[in-house]
Amino acid sequence: MEVALAGMGRQVAGELADHERLDEIPFDTDRKRMSVLCATPGGRMLYCKGAPETVLAACDFVQFDAGIAPLDPVAKTRLLAAQQQMAEAGLRVLAFAHGTVEDGTPSEERGLT
């Protein structure tokens, strides 16, 4: 599973050799997600993965093929319905999110895309 996630990450973000891991918010069963803070050429980024319902709770935006849009109740309902449909088909579903973190501010899982 981790090999597949790494491969997908490279397809989306390219090689990650220029990403330095600065911090980690580990997975726990209450939060159902984990995050890492990385120094990237574009600034500090927080990357999050986990259960869709908990990752979406940390998001203000959603990225579609057409671009980034606010995560409104309609989009959130559509995404959770798609997740439910995949889970009912026996698939394991993970959500991914990212967001910039300003220098000198704590790593917080909020306002993500």
Residue frames relative to the residue before (quaternion, step in Angstrom):
aa qw qx qy qz dx dy dz
M 1.0000 0.0000 0.0000 0.0000 0.00 0.00 0.00
E 0.6748 0.4966 -0.3039 0.4535 3.60 0.87 -0.93
V 0.6111 0.5423 -0.3514 0.4571 3.61 1.06 -0.68
A 0.6487 0.5104 -0.3091 0.4723 3.58 1.00 -0.84
L 0.6451 0.5132 -0.3204 0.4667 3.61 0.98 -0.80
A 0.6523 0.5070 -0.3169 0.4659 3.58 0.95 -0.84
G 0.6463 0.5207 -0.3151 0.4604 3.59 0.99 -0.82
M 0.6531 0.5004 -0.3100 0.4765 3.57 0.97 -0.85
G 0.6372 0.5397 -0.3256 0.4435 3.58 1.00 -0.82
R 0.6543 0.5026 -0.3144 0.4695 3.57 1.00 -0.79
Q 0.6215 0.5354 -0.3458 0.4556 3.60 1.06 -0.69
V 0.7165 0.4453 -0.2491 0.4757 3.58 0.97 -0.84
A 0.8302 0.2566 -0.0881 0.4870 3.56 0.76 -1.08
G 0.4948 -0.6292 0.4533 0.3923 3.59 1.21 -0.26
E 0.7337 -0.3699 0.2943 0.4880 3.56 -1.25 -0.25
L 0.3276 -0.7877 0.5013 0.1444 3.55 -0.95 0.86
A 0.2913 0.7861 -0.5010 0.2148 3.60 1.23 0.36
D 0.7156 0.4291 -0.2541 0.4891 3.60 1.12 -0.61
H 0.5606 0.5475 -0.3948 0.4796 3.59 1.28 0.42
E 0.1095 -0.7959 0.5942 0.0390 3.59 -0.61 1.12
R 0.3703 -0.7258 0.5355 0.2221 3.58 -0.74 1.06
L 0.1887 -0.8106 0.5503 0.0671 3.55 -0.72 1.15
D 0.7994 -0.0468 0.0988 0.5907 3.55 1.01 -0.82
E 0.1624 -0.7692 0.6098 0.1009 3.54 -1.30 0.31
I 0.1812 -0.7005 0.6766 0.1366 3.52 -1.18 0.73
P 0.2974 -0.8216 0.4531 0.1769 3.60 -0.10 1.27
F 0.6046 -0.5349 0.4535 0.3778 3.52 -1.33 0.41
D 0.1087 0.7438 -0.6595 -0.0007 3.51 -1.21 0.58
T 0.6420 -0.5895 0.3432 0.3502 3.54 -1.17 0.60
D 0.6107 0.5391 -0.3662 0.4499 3.62 1.14 -0.37
R 0.7376 0.4050 -0.2248 0.4913 3.59 0.89 -0.96
K 0.1805 -0.8275 0.5028 0.1727 3.59 1.16 -0.67
R 0.7043 0.3450 -0.2843 0.5515 3.57 1.05 0.79
M 0.1453 -0.7525 0.6305 0.1229 3.53 -1.36 0.24
S 0.1295 -0.7946 0.5906 0.0544 3.54 -1.18 0.58
V 0.1428 -0.7474 0.6390 0.1130 3.50 -1.31 0.47
L 0.2778 -0.7216 0.6130 0.1622 3.52 -1.18 0.74
C 0.0382 -0.8166 0.5752 -0.0293 3.57 -0.75 1.09
A 0.3601 -0.6460 0.6216 0.2581 3.50 -1.28 0.59
T 0.0128 -0.8021 0.5955 -0.0422 3.57 -0.72 1.11
P 0.6644 -0.4808 0.3604 0.4445 3.61 -1.20 0.19
G 0.7060 0.4453 -0.2582 0.4864 3.60 1.18 -0.52
G 0.7038 -0.4005 0.2676 0.5221 3.61 1.25 0.10
R 0.6757 -0.4669 0.3623 0.4406 3.55 -1.30 -0.11
M 0.0652 -0.7997 0.5967 -0.0141 3.56 -0.86 1.07
L 0.2345 -0.7240 0.6314 0.1489 3.52 -1.17 0.75
Y 0.0997 -0.7790 0.6184 0.0275 3.56 -0.83 1.06
C 0.0865 -0.8154 0.5719 -0.0228 3.56 -0.83 1.06
K 0.0210 0.7706 -0.6369 -0.0005 3.58 -1.12 0.70
G 0.3480 0.7393 -0.5334 0.2188 3.54 -1.14 0.65
A 0.7808 -0.2856 0.2467 0.4980 3.52 -1.30 -0.43
P 0.5632 -0.6511 0.3817 0.3364 3.60 -0.77 0.98
E 0.6723 0.5092 -0.3263 0.4269 3.62 0.85 -0.85
T 0.7019 0.4389 -0.2851 0.4831 3.62 1.05 -0.61
V 0.6275 0.5100 -0.3449 0.4767 3.60 1.05 -0.62
L 0.6498 0.5162 -0.3235 0.4546 3.60 0.92 -0.83
A 0.6036 0.5669 -0.3538 0.4348 3.58 1.10 -0.65
A 0.6912 0.4536 -0.2673 0.4950 3.60 1.20 -0.50
C 0.6453 0.5575 -0.2985 0.4287 3.60 1.29 -0.12
D 0.2147 -0.7392 0.6245 0.1321 3.52 -1.26 0.68
F 0.7665 0.2556 -0.1264 0.5755 3.57 1.28 -0.41
V 0.1826 -0.7480 0.6251 0.1279 3.54 -1.31 0.36
Q 0.2797 -0.7573 0.5689 0.1571 3.56 -1.06 0.77
F 0.0943 -0.7708 0.6299 0.0101 3.54 -0.71 1.19
D 0.7018 -0.4229 0.3368 0.4638 3.59 -1.27 0.07
A 0.6980 0.4812 -0.2672 0.4581 3.58 1.05 -0.77
G 0.7308 -0.3780 0.2418 0.5143 3.60 1.22 -0.19
I 0.6400 -0.5176 0.4123 0.3906 3.54 -1.35 -0.22
A 0.0179 -0.7879 0.6146 -0.0338 3.55 -1.00 0.94
P 0.6084 -0.5254 0.4205 0.4207 3.60 -1.19 0.35
L 0.4033 -0.6872 0.5464 0.2580 3.56 -1.08 0.73
D 0.0323 -0.8148 0.5778 -0.0340 3.53 -0.03 1.34
P 0.7122 -0.4622 0.2982 0.4361 3.62 -1.20 0.24
V 0.6236 0.5385 -0.3483 0.4471 3.62 1.04 -0.68
A 0.6755 0.4792 -0.2949 0.4766 3.60 0.87 -0.93
K 0.6425 0.5240 -0.3261 0.4541 3.59 0.97 -0.83
T 0.6487 0.5095 -0.3134 0.4706 3.59 0.97 -0.83
R 0.6440 0.5193 -0.3178 0.4633 3.61 0.98 -0.82
L 0.6761 0.4935 -0.2977 0.4590 3.58 0.90 -0.90
L 0.6772 0.4776 -0.2992 0.4730 3.60 0.92 -0.83
A 0.6155 0.5271 -0.3464 0.4725 3.61 1.10 -0.63
A 0.6417 0.5063 -0.3224 0.4775 3.60 0.99 -0.80
Q 0.6333 0.5234 -0.3242 0.4689 3.58 1.01 -0.81
Q 0.6546 0.5119 -0.3112 0.4610 3.59 0.94 -0.87
Q 0.6452 0.5235 -0.3144 0.4591 3.58 0.98 -0.85
M 0.6680 0.4853 -0.3012 0.4771 3.59 0.95 -0.84
A 0.6447 0.5184 -0.3225 0.4601 3.59 0.97 -0.81
E 0.6471 0.5162 -0.3147 0.4646 3.59 1.02 -0.79
A 0.6581 0.4788 -0.2980 0.4988 3.57 1.22 -0.50
G 0.5966 -0.6120 0.3447 0.3882 3.58 1.28 0.16
L 0.5094 0.6509 -0.4173 0.3776 3.57 1.24 0.25
R 0.3791 -0.6732 0.5779 0.2627 3.56 -1.16 0.62
V 0.1427 -0.8194 0.5543 0.0298 3.56 -0.71 1.07
L 0.0395 -0.7722 0.6341 -0.0043 3.55 -0.92 1.01
A 0.2430 -0.7341 0.6127 0.1633 3.54 -1.15 0.66
F 0.1761 -0.7664 0.6113 0.0887 3.55 -1.18 0.64
A 0.0103 0.7888 -0.6141 0.0241 3.57 -1.06 0.75
H 0.0821 -0.7817 0.6163 0.0494 3.53 -1.28 0.38
G 0.0742 0.7887 -0.6091 0.0391 3.51 -1.25 0.41
T 0.4979 -0.6372 0.4935 0.3204 3.55 -1.19 0.53
V 0.1553 -0.7504 0.6369 0.0844 3.52 -1.21 0.66
E 0.3952 -0.7334 0.5031 0.2300 3.56 -0.62 1.13
D 0.5817 -0.5687 0.4470 0.3721 3.57 -1.13 0.65
G 0.8115 0.2751 -0.2111 0.4703 3.54 -1.03 0.82
T 0.6482 0.4669 -0.3402 0.4960 3.60 1.24 0.02
P 0.5596 -0.6166 0.4198 0.3611 3.59 -1.10 0.57
S 0.5372 -0.5936 0.4935 0.3399 3.54 -1.28 0.49
E 0.0817 0.8059 -0.5788 0.0939 3.57 -0.43 1.19
E 0.3696 -0.7188 0.5517 0.2055 3.52 -1.04 0.86
R 0.5229 0.5823 -0.4738 0.4037 3.54 0.24 1.32
G 0.7827 0.3076 -0.2440 0.4829 3.54 -1.20 0.55
L 0.3954 0.7524 -0.4484 0.2767 3.57 1.24 0.42
T 0.3597 -0.6763 0.5939 0.2460 3.53 -1.41 0.17
